[in-house]
């Protein structure tokens, strides 16, 4: 069983990795015709956008649910249940993002394009796993 200082350190490392993921591209999809779509935590950037690209494309802020759950993780240093709620919520947010990545990959392949996962997604998954371990440890320590 790990002690409270180690559990808090795990949460802190998870939050730092998550924060790093918020500024890196989460994933990129390069389509045929030189159009590249880069999805970040705070919106989607379209590079070399052609003139006939459909107007009004969605640019969701994928980072909002992750930022909220990271705040819960930080609160979890003092309130054990907040850490578990934050870790569980972040795991859900990562699941949604992973589903979007799979969807984008399929779309890129259909368009004879190329697809690459960004380092941000890797950092986000790592941060979530580390923070989840810390949150569970804090909960056990409190219980």
PEQUIBEL-V914575 format. One record per backbone hydrogen bond with DSSP energy under -1.0 kcal/mol. CO is the residue of the C=O (numbers start at 0). NH is the residue of the N-H. Records with the same first field share a line. If there is no record, write none. Layout:
BEGIN
CO->NH, NH
END
This chain:
BEGIN
2->6
3->7
4->8
5->9
6->10
7->11
8->12
9->13
10->14
11->15
12->16
13->17
14->18
15->19
16->20
17->21
19->22
24->119
26->38
27->115
28->36
29->113
34->30
35->46
36->28
37->44
38->25, 26
39->42
40->62
42->39
44->37
46->35
49->52
59->61
60->63
62->66
63->67
64->68
65->69
66->70
67->71
68->72
69->73
70->74
71->75
73->76
74->77, 78
78->82
79->83
80->84
81->85
82->86
83->87
84->88
85->89
86->90
87->91
88->92
89->93
90->94
91->95
92->96
93->97
94->98
95->99
96->100
97->101
98->102
99->103
100->104
101->105
102->106
103->107
104->108
105->109
106->110
107->112
108->111
113->29
115->27
117->121
118->122
119->123
120->124
121->125
122->126
123->127
124->128
125->129
126->130
127->131
128->132
129->133
130->134
131->135
132->136
133->137
134->138
135->139
136->140
137->141
138->142
END
